[in-house]
Amino acid sequence: MKAEASEIFAAPTRREAQQRLAEFVAKWQSVEPAAVHNFTWGIKRCFTFYRLAPALHPLVRSTNLLERFLREFRTKADEIGAFPNQVSCLTVFHLVMVREHAKHDRFNFAKT
């Protein structure tokens, strides 16, 4: 299901994405109606990136810094395993945030 949902956004054109969405709904609606409802709610708004030049599509889909930050935090949290208390979790969260911020500052520094 996840792979098929991802394929919708990998479509080269909006028309192809809409066709893949229709196929996705037809296949999964009877099996997972709640999941299909949640996935399709507002999905048409997600297709607005098709208005941009095709060369920009990969850039637009991969610039969500919040998702990237949370992915980095999850990776670090998985390495640690379990946190003994809330403070230790917040400490790791803060350190990941500082590291991500430093990455962006380094790039700005390199441009000067």
C-alpha positions, 0 to 999 in steps of 0.5 A: 500500500505504501509503495503504491501511494508513493508511486502517485507522487512519482508520476511525471504529470498531474494527469498520470498522478490522478490516474494512479490515485484513482487506481489506488482508491479502486484497489484499496477502498474496500480493504482499508476505507479509513486509510484511503479516506485519510490519504485522499483527504486534501490530496488534490492540493498536494498536486500543485507542484505539477504546475512547476517545471518538471526539473523542479519536482524533486526539489519541491518534494524534498525540502521539508526541513521539519520532516528532515529534522524529525527523521534525524531525531528518530534515527538518533533515538533508534540508535539510543534505544530507550530513554531513561527519562524525559530530560534525556529525550529532550537533551538528545532532541536539543543536540540534534537540533543544534547539529542540524542548525550548525549544518545550515550555518556552515553552508552560509559561512561557506558562501561568504 
